[in-house]
Structure formats: C-alpha cells, structure tokens
Amino acid sequence: IFQVNLAQVHRVLQRLPQVDEVEVLRKLPGEIDIRIVERKPIAWITSEKEISDPFQSDVAFLIDARGVLMKERKLLPEYLGLPLITGCTNESLEPGKIVQSVEAKAALELLRLSAASFMQTRFQIREIDLSKGYCLVVTDKNHTRVTVGFDQLEKQIQRLEQFLVYADDSRREIETVNLLVQRNIPVTFMKPAADVINDTIDPEETPRIMKAIPVHPPAPPSGKGKSAPPASGKNQNGPQPFSLQKQNLEKKGGNGQ
C-alpha cells in the first residue's frame, strides 16, 4: 500500500464533477480508506428558453449550490422535481465548470433563500428564467410569476412573503408581482376557481348584433284648409290603369243620356 500515491488518487477523484469532497487515508497494515461526499444537485440549468424534459435533453445540466455543473449518467427519480433554470446564455455550460454569470449566481442565491424561509412550502419554485438579462422571472408550482432583481434578494424575498400572507388571508391567489419596483409594487390576482368553472360550464352568450332600423322622413305638414292627402299616397290626377279609364268613360256616357 505504500506504493500507492494517495495525493494523486485524491486529485483524480476530486476532478469528477459528481464528487464534492474526497478523503484518502492509508490504514495499516494493508488498507486504503477512501471516503467520498457526492454533490447534491439543487436544480437543472440550460441555455434554452424553454425545455420540456431535462431528463431527455443534451443541453440540460444538473447544478449544485456552489454552481458546479454535472451530467449524471444515472438519473435518479428525485431529480425530476428539481427547479429548472432557463435562458443561461451568457456563458458556456459544460460538466465540471462553475457558473460565473451574475444571473446564474442570483438564481442559486434565490433558491438558497427560498429554501431557508417559510416559502419552501408556500412558494415552491418550479422555474427561473434568466433570458431577460436584467432580472429573474420566477414561476412557482401555482403558476405565480414573480419578477426579481439581482440585488438585495433577501429584502425582495421578505416583501414577497408579505404579499403571500396577504393573499392567504384574503383567500386570493397571486398571478404576477413585480419586485423590481420599490414602491407601489404592481400585483395582479388570479381569477377565482369558481368563476373559471362557471365560465366553462355556462359561458357567456354571444353578444347580440343590433340591426339599424330605417327611419322614414316625416311627412310634410299639411296647409290650412286643405285636406290631407289620401292614405294610399296615389295621385288621382295621374295616369290610371286601363280598366279604370274604361269604367270612367262608361259613367260619363250614362250621365249624358
């Protein structure tokens, strides 16, 4: 066992992305004790804007709390429920590398802070979008979207906690909140589930299309002492049908006799 270079063994094992800590000891009379602490991934990370299944993607990597990237050969079931960090385009991603971008570090810090507060159960992060470049867009399991800045993350988390408490007390669900704003923070709330169900079961009727009703111009006023024109609106002095002319001639002939 004295022919084994323990320092070299330590270096080789420590280079593995999956290894967090390693200890190599020589135990007399004839043993070498190797203790390894594996890295524990806390999220997936990818340069893509959207990704459906990180398990099946070649551009999705596991990342631990220190920012070390890993590509596991054997994926465990618990990895499926890890948050997904998307849109990390400011640096190349490869196993063993430590992320350096401000956006990625802010996302890791946000995950650490959220796990250390009551939001670990109330606000479970499912996705962090880095693609905007100036902020993080965080989505939780209830599809609440929170816009977060890179600085003073702890204060932003505290403000978010206050909004969540208010939403719980008022029995409402937050849809969006923009924590980039210091005062008069914009907040929107989701439509109540009962209203959504009612709209699905009994949707609103199609709006009626009102048709225009033609308005006839008023009849000209009649003069004093003159009788109103006939209701039929026909001109008695105008041309008449042939049958009517014949009857009138017969009447005139009878009067002349």
Secondary structure, DSSP 8 states (H G I E B T S, - for coil): -TTS-HHHHHHHHHTSTTEEEEEEEEETTTEEEEEEEE--EEEEEESSS--S-GGG-SSEEEEETT-BEE--SS--GGGGGS-EEE---SS---TT-B---HHHHHHHHHHHHHHTSTHHHHS-EEEEE-TTSSSEEEEETT--EEEE-SS-HHHHHHHHHHHHHHHHHTT--EEEEETT-SSS--EEE---HHHHHHHHHS---------------------TT-----TT---TTS---HHHHHHHHHHHHHHH-
